[in-house]
Amino acid sequence: MSVEEYRTAGKIARDALEYGRSLIKKNAKLVDVCDKIEENIHKLGGQLAFPVQISCNEIAAHFCPLDDDQTIFSDQLVNLDVGVHVNGCVGDNACCVDLSGKHTEFVKAAEDALRAASEIVRIGVPVWKIGKAIDETISNYGLHPVRNLSGHGLGQFNIHDSPTIPNYDNNDKTTLQKGMAIAIEPFATDGNGFVGERGTSTLFSLTGKKSVRIEFVRNIQKEIESYQGLPFTTRWLNNKFSAEKTAFALKQFGHLGIIHEYPPLVERTNAWVSQAEHSFYIDDEIICLTK
């Protein structure tokens, strides 16, 4: 791992996010936008740290479309989350696009909370202070932070490493240390501020390895292993194998206990949710990797 690899990953992630933002327009197809962003990341020389996620309205995170998803953008509140790695060093960032033009306060609340948090990031700061800054900023808009979603450390081939960066004052006295890479990720909502898992998962990660007898299942397992423990989506496998073989293999991995599912995370009262995110490298001078 090196600072320069984090910088490169962050720059590619930033450029890919801005490219993706430009594609989110009324009448565009959600799955096409995901495919184009992922292709762009590869063209820029990066690897996907996780599948591009586009979560709309009450869905806060973990939505990856299937190949045949027919969702068309119209007037949704759209969260775009993009992660890139270079040799396992991750740049992770997100933005929110209000296609209706009626919910600018959601976008501003998340963005301003991210800005307020970034202003206090330094070596030795306790993470509860970051959470407090996020909560206070979002509350000023009459909204609430999502309390059971958080920012996180960025380890090598690990997108959710320690420390956890809360979106409210949780009294966690863990401090930021030199050499850490972190993502700060505020979510704002007018609901009760909690999400739950709901719907069919299309996002997974492999958690172990066990022998399988069927050849095409072994081939799919080998493909998943090439992601080096990072999350993947059903769509990627369907593009290389048939949907039927992919579904069968994932079911087998589930029976073997070597796969983890990430269902969509939905605000519990079905309230809309906005998101903003940047990645930082903690040094004597703080480096915002994705700005």
MINUNU-867683 format. One record per residue: residue number from 1; residue in one letter; z, x, y of N, C-alpha, C in turn. Coordinates in steps of 0.2 Angstrom, whole numbers, m for minus. Layout:
<nodes>
   logu   dotor    n.up   n.east   n.north   ca.up   ca.east   ca.north    c.up   c.east   c.north
    NUM       A       Z        X         Y       Z         X          Y       Z        X         Y
...
</nodes>
This chain:
<nodes>
   logu   dotor    n.up   n.east   n.north   ca.up   ca.east   ca.north    c.up   c.east   c.north
      1       M       0        4        m6       0         0          0       0        4         6
      2       S      m3        2        11      m3         6         18      m4        1        23
      3       V      m2        3        29      m2        m1         35     m10       m3        37
      4       E     m14        2        36     m21         1         37     m24       m4        32
      5       E     m22       m4        26     m24       m10         22     m22      m16        24
      6       Y     m16      m17        26     m13       m23         29     m17      m25        35
      7       R     m19      m20        40     m22       m21         46     m29      m24        44
      8       T     m33      m21        39     m39       m23         37     m39      m30        34
      9       A     m35      m31        30     m34       m38         27     m33      m43        33
     10       G     m28      m42        37     m27       m46         43     m33      m48        47
     11       K     m37      m42        49     m43       m43         53     m48      m48        49
     12       I     m49      m47        43     m54       m51         39     m51      m58        39
     13       A     m45      m59        38     m42       m66         37     m42      m69        44
     14       R     m41      m66        50     m42       m69         56     m49      m71        57
     15       D     m54      m66        56     m61       m68         57     m63      m74        53
     16       A     m61      m74        47     m63       m79         42     m60      m86        44
     17       L     m53      m86        47     m50       m92         50     m54      m95        55
     18       E     m56      m90        60     m60       m93         66     m67      m95        64
     19       Y     m70      m92        59     m76       m95         56     m75     m102        53
     20       G     m70     m102        49     m68      m109         46     m67     m114        51
     21       R     m63     m112        57     m62      m117         62     m68     m120        65
     22       S     m73     m115        66     m79      m118         69     m83     m122        64
     23       L     m82     m122        58     m85      m127         53     m82     m134        52
     24       I     m76     m134        54     m72      m141         54     m74     m145        59
     25       K     m79     m149        58     m82      m154         62     m83     m161        59
     26       K     m84     m166        63     m85      m172         60     m91     m172        56
     27       N     m91     m176        50     m97      m176         46     m98     m170        41
     28       A     m94     m165        42     m95      m159         38     m91     m161        31
     29       K     m93     m158        26     m90      m159         19     m84     m154        18
     30       L     m78     m156        16     m73      m152         16     m74     m146        10
     31       V     m77     m148         5     m78      m143         m1     m83     m138         2
     32       D     m88     m140         5     m93      m135          8     m90     m130        13
     33       V     m85     m133        17     m82      m128         22     m78     m123        18
     34       C     m74     m125        13     m70      m120          9     m75     m115         5
     35       D     m80     m117         3     m85      m113         m1     m88     m108         4
     36       K     m90     m110        10     m92      m105         15     m87     m100        18
     37       I     m81     m102        19     m76       m98         21     m75      m92        16
     38       E     m74      m94         9     m73       m90          4     m79      m85         3
     39       E     m85      m87         4     m91       m83          4     m91      m78        10
     40       N     m88      m80        16     m88       m76         22     m83      m70        21
     41       I     m77      m72        17     m72       m67         16     m75      m61        12
     42       H     m79      m63         7     m82       m58          2     m87      m54         6
     43       K     m91      m57        11     m96       m53         15     m92      m48        19
     44       L     m86      m50        22     m83       m46         26     m79      m40        23
     45       G     m79      m40        16     m77       m35         12     m70      m36        10
     46       G     m67      m42        10     m60       m44          8     m61      m47         1
     47       Q     m55      m48        m2     m54       m52         m8     m49      m58        m6
     48       L     m50      m63       m10     m46       m69         m8     m39      m68       m11
     49       A     m34      m69        m6     m27       m68         m8     m25      m75       m12
     50       F     m28      m80       m10     m27       m87        m13     m33      m91       m11
     51       P     m35      m96       m14     m40      m101        m12     m39     m103        m5
     52       V     m45     m104        m2     m45      m107          5     m42     m114         4
     53       Q     m37     m116         8     m34      m123          8     m35     m127        14
     54       I     m37     m133        13     m38      m137         19     m35     m144        17
     55       S     m29     m144        21     m25      m150         20     m25     m155        26
     56       C     m26     m161        24     m27      m166         30     m21     m171        30
     57       N     m20     m173        37     m15      m178         38      m8     m177        35
     58       E      m6     m181        31       1      m181         28       2     m175        23
     59       I      m4     m172        21      m4      m166         16      m3     m160        20
     60       A       3     m157        19       5      m151         22       1     m144        20
     61       A       1     m144        13      m2      m138         10      m4     m139         3
     62       H      m7     m134         0      m9      m133         m7     m14     m138        m9
     63       F     m19     m140        m4     m24      m144         m6     m30     m140        m7
     64       C     m33     m140       m13     m40      m136        m14     m44     m141       m17
     65       P     m50     m143       m15     m55      m148        m17     m58     m146       m24
     66       L     m60     m151       m28     m64      m150        m34     m71     m149       m32
     67       D     m75     m147       m36     m82      m146        m35     m85     m153       m32
     68       D     m83     m158       m35     m87      m165        m33     m83     m169       m28
     69       D     m78     m165       m24     m74      m169        m19     m79     m171       m14
     70       Q     m78     m178       m12     m83      m181         m7     m80     m182         0
     71       T     m74     m178         1     m71      m179          8     m75     m177        13
     72       I     m76     m181        18     m80      m179         24     m75     m179        30
     73       F     m76     m174        34     m71      m174         40     m73     m180        45
     74       S     m68     m183        48     m70      m189         53     m65     m188        58
     75       D     m59     m191        58     m54      m190         63     m47     m187        60
     76       Q     m47     m183        55     m41      m181         52     m38     m175        57
     77       L     m31     m174        55     m28      m168         57     m28     m163        52
     78       V     m32     m158        53     m34      m153         48     m30     m147        48
     79       N     m26     m145        43     m23      m138         42     m28     m134        38
     80       L     m30     m128        41     m34      m123         37     m30     m117        36
     81       D     m29     m115        30     m25      m109         28     m29     m104        24
     82       V     m29      m98        27     m34       m93         24     m30      m86        22
     83       G     m30      m84        16     m27       m77         15     m32      m72        12
     84       V     m31      m66        14     m36       m61         12     m32      m55         9
     85       H     m34      m51         4     m30       m45          2     m35      m39         2
     86       V     m33      m34         3     m36       m27          2     m31      m23        m2
     87       N     m33      m22        m8     m29       m18        m13     m22      m21       m13
     88       G     m22      m28       m13     m16       m31        m14     m12      m32        m8
     89       C     m14      m29        m2     m11       m30          4     m13      m36         8
     90       V      m9      m41        10     m11       m48         11     m11      m49        19
     91       G     m16      m52        21     m16       m55         28     m17      m63        27
     92       D     m12      m66        30     m11       m74         29     m11      m77        36
     93       N     m15      m82        37     m15       m85         43     m18      m92        43
     94       A     m16      m97        47     m17      m104         47     m18     m107        54
     95       C     m22     m112        54     m22      m116         61     m23     m123        59
     96       C     m23     m127        65     m23      m134         64     m29     m137        69
     97       V     m33     m141        67     m38      m144         71     m37     m152        71
     98       D     m37     m154        77     m36      m162         78     m43     m165        79
     99       L     m46     m167        74     m53      m170         75     m53     m177        79
    100       S     m47     m180        79     m47      m187         83     m46     m186        90
    101       G     m43     m180        92     m42      m179         99     m36     m183       102
    102       K     m32     m186        97     m26      m190         99     m20     m187        97
    103       H     m20     m181        94     m13      m178         92     m13     m171        94
    104       T     m14     m169       100     m14      m163        102      m7     m160       102
    105       E      m2     m164       103       5      m162        103       7     m159        96
    106       F       4     m161        91       5      m158         84       3     m151        84
    107       V      m3     m150        86      m6      m143         87      m2     m139        91
    108       K      m1     m141        97       3      m137        102      10     m135        99
    109       A      13     m140        96      20      m139         94      20     m133        89
    110       A      15     m133        84      15      m128         79      13     m121        82
    111       E       8     m121        86       6      m115         89      11     m112        94
    112       D      15     m116        98      20      m114        102      26     m111        98
    113       A      28     m115        93      33      m112         89      32     m106        86
    114       L      25     m104        84      23       m98         81      24      m93        87
    115       R      22      m94        93      22       m90         98      29      m88       100
    116       A      34      m93       100      41       m92        101      44      m87        96
    117       A      42      m89        90      45       m84         85      43      m77        85
    118       S      36      m76        86      33       m70         87      36      m65        92
    119       E      39      m69        97      42       m65        103      48      m62       101
    120       I      52      m64        96      58       m61         95      58      m57        88
    121       V      52      m56        85      52       m52         79      53      m45        81
    122       R      57      m42        77      58       m35         78      63      m32        72
    123       I      63      m26        72      68       m23         66      75      m25        68
    124       G      78      m28        63      85       m30         63      87      m37        65
    125       V      82      m41        67      83       m48         69      84      m52        63
    126       P      90      m56        63      91       m60         57      86      m66        57
    127       V      84      m68        51      79       m73         50      81      m80        53
    128       W      87      m81        53      90       m88         56      88      m88        63
    129       K      87      m83        67      85       m83         74      78      m85        74
    130       I      74      m83        70      67       m85         70      66      m92        69
    131       G      70      m95        64      70      m102         62      73     m106        68
    132       K      78     m104        71      80      m107         77      75     m108        83
    133       A      71     m103        84      66      m103         89      61     m108        87
    134       I      59     m108        81      54      m113         79      56     m120        79
    135       D      62     m121        77      65      m128         77      66     m130        85
    136       E      68     m126        89      69      m128         96      62     m130        99
    137       T      58     m126        98      51      m127        101      48     m133        99
    138       I      48     m134        92      45      m140         89      49     m147        92
    139       S      55     m146        92      59      m152         94      58     m154       101
    140       N      56     m149       106      54      m150        112      48     m155       113
    141       Y      44     m155       108      38      m160        108      40     m167       105
    142       G      46     m168       103      48      m174        100      47     m174        93
    143       L      45     m168        90      43      m168         83      49     m164        79
    144       H      48     m163        72      53      m160         68      49     m154        64
    145       P      53     m149        63      50      m144         58      50     m146        51
    146       V      46     m144        47      46      m146         40      51     m141        37
    147       R      57     m143        35      63      m139         33      62     m136        26
    148       N      58     m139        22      58      m136         15      51     m132        14
    149       L      48     m130        19      42      m126         19      45     m120        24
    150       S      42     m114        22      44      m108         26      39     m103        26
    151       G      40      m98        31      37       m92         30      39      m87        25
    152       H      36      m81        24      38       m77         18      36      m70        19
    153       G      39      m66        15      36       m59         14      30      m59        11
    154       L      26      m53        12      20       m52          9      20      m45         5
    155       G      21      m46        m1      21       m40         m5      14      m38        m8
    156       Q      13      m32       m12       7       m31        m15       6      m35       m20
    157       F       0      m39       m20      m2       m44        m25       4      m49       m25
    158       N       7      m51       m20      12       m56        m20      12      m59       m13
    159       I      10      m65       m13       9       m69         m6      16      m72        m4
    160       H      21      m73        m9      27       m76         m7      33      m71        m9
    161       D      33      m66        m6      39       m61         m7      45      m63        m3
    162       S      50      m59        m4      56       m59          1      54      m55         7
    163       P      57      m57        13      62       m62         14      59      m69        15
    164       T      63      m74        15      60       m81         17      62      m82        24
    165       I      57      m84        28      57       m85         35      58      m92        36
    166       P      64      m95        38      65      m102         38      61     m105        45
    167       N      60     m112        45      58      m115         51      63     m119        54
    168       Y      70     m117        53      75      m120         56      81     m115        55
    169       D      86     m116        59      92      m111         58      96     m113        52
    170       N      95     m109        47      98      m110         40     104     m105        39
    171       N     106     m102        44     112       m97         44     110      m91        39
    172       D     104      m90        38     102       m84         33     103      m78        38
    173       K     107      m73        36     108       m67         40     104      m61        38
    174       T      99      m63        33      95       m57         31      91      m55        37
    175       T      90      m48        38      87       m45         44      80      m42        42
    176       L      76      m42        47      69       m39         46      70      m32        46
    177       Q      67      m28        41      67       m21         40      61      m18        41
    178       K      61      m12        43      55        m8         44      51       m7        38
    179       G      44       m8        38      40        m8         32      39      m14        29
    180       M      42      m20        31      41       m26         29      34      m29        31
    181       A      31      m33        27      25       m37         30      28      m44        29
    182       I      27      m49        34      29       m56         33      24      m60        36
    183       A      24      m67        34      20       m72         37      25      m77        40
    184       I      24      m79        47      28       m84         50      24      m90        50
    185       E      27      m96        48      22      m102         46      26     m108        48
    186       P      26     m110        55      29      m116         57      25     m122        55
    187       F      28     m128        53      25      m134         51      28     m139        56
    188       A      25     m144        59      28      m149         63      25     m156        61
    189       T      30     m160        61      29      m167         59      33     m172        63
    190       D      30     m179        63      34      m184         66      38     m188        61
    191       G      38     m185        54      41      m188         49      48     m186        48
    192       N      51     m186        42      58      m184         41      59     m176        40
    193       G      53     m173        40      54      m165         40      54     m162        33
    194       F      52     m166        28      53      m164         21      46     m165        17
    195       V      44     m161        13      38      m162          9      40     m163         1
    196       G      36     m166        m2      37      m166        m10      30     m165       m13
    197       E      30     m164       m20      24      m163        m23      21     m170       m25
    198       R      15     m170       m24      12      m177        m26       4     m176       m27
    199       G       2     m179       m32      m5      m178        m34      m7     m173       m39
    200       T     m13     m173       m41     m15      m168        m46     m16     m161       m44
    201       S     m14     m156       m47     m14      m149        m45     m21     m146       m47
    202       T     m24     m143       m42     m30      m139        m43     m29     m132       m41
    203       L     m22     m130       m40     m20      m123        m38     m15     m121       m43
    204       F     m17     m115       m46     m13      m112        m51     m12     m105       m50
    205       S      m7     m102       m54      m6       m95        m55      m4      m93       m62
    206       L      m7      m88       m65      m5       m86        m72       2      m82       m72
    207       T       6      m84       m76      13       m81        m76      14      m77       m82
    208       G      10      m76       m87      11       m72        m92       4      m71       m96
    209       K       5      m68      m102      m1       m67       m106       1      m68      m114
    210       K      m3      m73      m117      m2       m74       m124      m9      m74      m127
    211       S      m9      m73      m134     m15       m72       m137     m18      m80      m139
    212       V     m24      m81      m138     m27       m87       m139     m33      m86      m144
    213       R     m34      m91      m148     m39       m90       m154     m46      m92      m152
    214       I     m47      m96      m147     m54       m99       m145     m57      m94      m140
    215       E     m63      m92      m142     m67       m87       m138     m67      m89      m131
    216       F     m70      m95      m129     m71       m97       m122     m64      m97      m118
    217       V     m59      m99      m122     m52       m99       m118     m50      m92      m117
    218       R     m51      m87      m121     m50       m80       m120     m54      m77      m114
    219       N     m60      m80      m114     m64       m78       m108     m62      m80      m101
    220       I     m59      m86      m101     m56       m89        m95     m50      m86       m94
    221       Q     m46      m84       m99     m40       m80        m98     m41      m74       m94
    222       K     m46      m70       m97     m48       m64        m94     m50      m64       m87
    223       E     m54      m70       m85     m56       m71        m78     m50      m72       m74
    224       I     m45      m76       m76     m39       m77        m72     m35      m71       m71
    225       E     m35      m67       m76     m31       m60        m76     m34      m56       m71
    226       S     m41      m57       m69     m44       m52        m64     m41      m54       m57
    227       Y     m38      m60       m56     m35       m61        m50     m28      m58       m49
    228       Q     m26      m54       m54     m20       m50        m53     m14      m54       m51
    229       G     m13      m60       m54      m7       m63        m53      m7      m68       m46
    230       L     m12      m67       m42     m13       m71        m36     m16      m78       m38
    231       P     m14      m83       m34     m16       m90        m36     m24      m91       m36
    232       F     m26      m96       m40     m33       m98        m41     m34     m105       m41
    233       T     m40     m107       m40     m41      m115        m40     m46     m117       m46
    234       T     m46     m123       m48     m50      m125        m53     m57     m124       m52
    235       R     m59     m125       m45     m66      m125        m43     m69     m118       m45
    236       W     m65     m113       m44     m68      m106        m46     m70     m105       m53
    237       L     m66     m108       m57     m67      m108        m65     m73     m112       m66
    238       N     m73     m118       m63     m79      m123        m65     m86     m120       m63
    239       N     m86     m115       m58     m92      m112        m56     m94     m107       m61
    240       K     m90     m104       m65     m92       m99        m70     m92     m102       m77
    241       F     m88     m107       m78     m87      m110        m85     m88     m118       m84
    242       S     m89     m122       m89     m90      m129        m88     m83     m132       m86
    243       A     m83     m138       m83     m77      m141        m81     m73     m143       m87
    244       E     m77     m145       m92     m73      m147        m98     m70     m141      m101
    245       K     m73     m135      m102     m70      m129       m104     m64     m127      m100
    246       T     m65     m127       m94     m59      m126        m89     m53     m130       m90
    247       A     m54     m137       m90     m49      m141        m91     m45     m140       m98
    248       F     m49     m139      m103     m46      m137       m110     m42     m131      m110
    249       A     m45     m126      m107     m41      m119       m106     m35     m120      m102
    250       L     m35     m123       m97     m29      m124        m93     m23     m128       m96
    251       K     m26     m133      m100     m21      m137       m104     m18     m132      m110
    252       Q     m22     m128      m113     m19      m123       m117     m14     m118      m114
    253       F     m16     m116      m108     m11      m111       m105      m4     m115      m103
    254       G      m5     m121      m102       1      m125       m100       5     m126      m106
    255       H       2     m127      m112       6      m128       m118       9     m121      m120
    256       L       6     m116      m118       9      m109       m120      14     m107      m115
    257       G      15     m111      m109      20      m109       m104      18     m103      m100
    258       I      12     m102       m99      10       m96        m95       6      m97       m89
    259       I       7     m103       m87       3      m105        m80       8     m109       m76
    260       H       7     m108       m69      11      m112        m65       7     m116       m60
    261       E       9     m123       m60       5      m127        m56       8     m128       m49
    262       Y       3     m129       m44       5      m130        m37       2     m137       m34
    263       P       5     m142       m36       2      m149        m33       2     m149       m26
    264       P      m2     m153       m23      m2      m154        m15       5     m156       m13
    265       L       7     m153        m7      14      m154         m4      13     m159         2
    266       V      16     m165         1      14      m171          5      21     m173         9
    267       E      20     m174        15      26      m176         19      29     m183        16
    268       R      36     m183        15      39      m188         11      38     m195        13
    269       T      37     m196        20      36      m202         23      29     m204        25
    270       N      25     m199        22      17      m200         24      16     m198        31
    271       A      20     m195        35      19      m193         42      14     m187        42
    272       W      10     m187        47       6      m181         48       9     m175        49
    273       V       6     m169        47       9      m162         48       4     m158        51
    274       S       6     m153        55       2      m148         58       5     m141        56
    275       Q       1     m136        56       3      m129         54       0     m124        58
    276       A       3     m118        59       1      m112         62       4     m106        59
    277       E       0     m101        58       3       m95         55       0      m89        57
    278       H       4      m83        57       1       m77         58       5      m72        53
    279       S       2      m66        52       6       m61         48       8      m55        52
    280       F      13      m52        51      16       m47         55      18      m41        50
    281       Y      17      m35        53      20       m29         50      25      m26        54
    282       I      31      m26        51      37       m24         54      38      m16        55
    283       D      37      m14        61      38        m6         62      41       m5        69
    284       D      42        1        71      45         2         78      42       m2        83
    285       E      35       m3        82      31        m8         86      28      m13        82
    286       I      30      m19        83      28       m25         79      20      m25        79
    287       I      17      m26        73      10       m27         73       8      m34        70
    288       C       5      m38        75       3       m44         72      m4      m43        69
    289       L      m4      m44        62     m10       m42         58     m16      m47        59
    290       T     m15      m53        61     m20       m58         61     m21      m61        68
    291       K     m20      m56        73     m21       m59         80     m26      m54        83
</nodes>
